[in-house]
Amino acid sequence: MDTLINEMNPAQRPLKPLAGAAFIGMALCYITLFIIYGAILSTPADATTAEKIAYLIENKGLLNFTYVLGYVLFACLLCFCVYVISGLYQQVSQPAMAMATLFGYFWVVVLLCTGMIGITSHELLASYSTSNPAAAEVIYYARALLTESLGGGIEFIGGVWLLLLGAISWRHSLFSKSLSAFTLVKGAIGVATLFSAEPVLRDLFGITGIVWFLWMGMVMIRQPS
């Protein structure tokens, strides 16, 4: 059974159902983004830079919504989950859990930065696209570089958090063996995005993220045995 055991901080137990709801909320964020980018937003691959900028400006309202949902809101939910997990298991393998918690919070900060950069860049593109097209192109490429390196293409920080969490769980039986193994696999996929720019890894990290967040949500909502 996927039960959480060895809970070392009983004072944190009332927060478990809330953390479970937050995990499910993160899964819903992922699902919504997949729907929006898969069915609504799609820039032609052969479009020129000017056409891509025009497309971003035309759809900036929806794009800003995706950044708020997929980065800002997601990061806030993640921050709460990192806090709860750290509080529940703070006495389990303290150095490793402390390191995992740091990477969890690092991931939160990176996601927040990515979201705010994305939103701000859309407004800048709209203001410079007609008055200074050259500046708009610089902003476009800077936006792509920052968002892809921080939270859109490289998932290294989140991957390390998951790897550490999975390793601690496997060693101390915090989760079931199947959930621990899945956490390790998902973490390894995230770390691998640092060494390969293949879109399949990024997509796989997102798809497995939906499964992992839903799984963790259901486990956290269950009452401890």
N, C-alpha and C positions, 0 to 999 in steps of 0.2 A: 504494500500500500504506500501511497505517496504522502506519508505523514512526516511532519517536522518533529524531531526529537532533540534531546539534549538542550532544551531552551534554558539558558543560564540566567536570564533576567525576567522573572515573572511580571515585573511592573510594566514590561513592554507588551505583554500578551494582549491587552485590550486593543492595541493598535494593529494587530494582525489582520482582522477583517478589513480595516480601512486600507492597509497596504495591499491586500488582495484585490480590493476594488480599484486601487491605483494601477496595479499590474494589468488588470483587464482593460482599464482605460487606455493604457499605453498600447495594448494590442489593437484597440479600436482606432487609435490614432494612425497606426501603421496601415490598417485595413482601408481607412478613409483615403490615405495618401496613395495607396496602390490604385484605388478606384479613380481618383482624380487624375493622376498622371497616366494611368493606363487607358482611360476612356474619354477624358476631356482635353487634357493638355498634351500636345504633341507637336514639337517644332520639327519641320522638315529637315532631314539630315543634310541636304544639299543647299540649305538657305544661306545667304550671305550674312555677314556680321550685322549689317544694317537691318536686314529682315528679321534676324533674331532679336535685335534690340526692340524693333517695332512690335514684335510679337509679345515680348515681355511687358512692354508698356501697355499694350492693348489688354493684357490679361493680368495686370499688376494686382487688381483687387483679389482675384482668386489665388494668385501666387502668394500674396501677403497672408491670406488665410491659411495656406498650406504651411508657411513658415511659422505662423503663430501656433497652429495645431501640432505640427510635426516636430517642432524644435522648442518653442517657448513653453507650451502646455506640457509637452512630453517631458521636458527637463524638470519642470516643477513636480510632476508625478514621480519621476525617477528619484529626485532628491529625497522625497518622503520615503520611498521604498528603501533607498540606501540607508537612511537614518534608522528605520525600523529594523532592518536586517542586522545592522551593526549593533543596535541595542539588544536584540535578542541573543546574539551569539558573541558578545564582546569578550567573554571569558573563554571562548573556544579558540585555541591556537592564536593567542593574542597578537603576536607580530604579523602573522599572515592576514588575520582579519583586519588589523589596522591598515595594512598595505592595501587590501582589497577596498576598504572604505575610502581611502584616499583616491584611488583610481575611479571609484564610483562618483565621488564628488568632482573630480577632474572632468569626467564625462559630462556631468551636469553643466559645468561652466562652459565647456566647449560647445555643447548644444545650444546654450543660451546665446553665446557669441555668434554662432552660425545663423541662428534665427534673426537676430537683430541686424547683422550685416546684410542678410538677404533682403529684409524689409527696407532698410535704409538705401540700399543700392537701387532698388526699384524706383524710389522717389527721386534719387539723383539722376537716373537714366531719363526719367520723364522730364526733368527740368533742363537737361543739357542736350537732349536728342535733336532739337531743332536749332538751338542757339549755337551749339558747339559740338558737332558730330564727332570730331576727333576726341574730345574729352569723354564723350559718351562711350566710345569704343574702349578707351583706357579703363573706364569704370566697369564696363562689361567684362573685360578680361580679368580685372582685379577681383570682381565679384566671383567669377568662376573659380579663380585660383584659391581664394579664401574659403569659400563655401565647400569646395570639393576637398580641400586638404583638411579642413577642420571637422566637418560633419557629413559631407555628402559622398565622399569617395573612399576615405580612409577611416576604418572603424577600429583602429588599433587600441585606443584607450578603453572603449567599451569592451573590446575583446579581452584585454588584460583583466579587467574587473570580473568578467565572466569566468575566465580561466582560473583565477584565484578562488572565486566563490565555488566553482565546481570542484577544485582540488580539495578545498577545506571540507566541502560537503561529503566528498567521497571518503576522505580520511576519517571524519568524525560522524558520519551517518546523519548529517543534518537533513538531507533529503533522501528519497529512495535512490537506489543505484541507477535506475533508468533515468531519472531526472538529473542526477549528478553527471552521468555520462553525456547526456544531451547538452547540459550546460558547458561541459568541457569542449564538446564538438563545436558548439556555437561560438565559444570563446576563441577556439583555434581558427575558425573562419574569419572572425574579426581581425585577429592578429595578422592573418595571411594577406589582408587587403593592404598592409603596409609594403609588401614585397611584390604585389602584382596589381596592375591596373585593370585587370579583366572585370568587366561589368557583372559577369556571372557571380563572382564572389560577393560583390555588394548586394546584388539581388538575393543571393542565397542567405546572406546575413539578415536581410529584411524579412524574408519568408520564414526562416527559422525563428526570427524574433517574434512573429505573431504566435507561433506555437508555444514558444518558451514563456512569453508573458501571460498567455491564457493558462498554461499549465501551472505556473507559479501563482497566479491569481487564485485558482481553484484550491491549490494546496494551502495557501495562506488563509483563505476564508474558513477552511475546515477547523473545527475546534480541536485543540490538542488532546491526545489520548491520555 
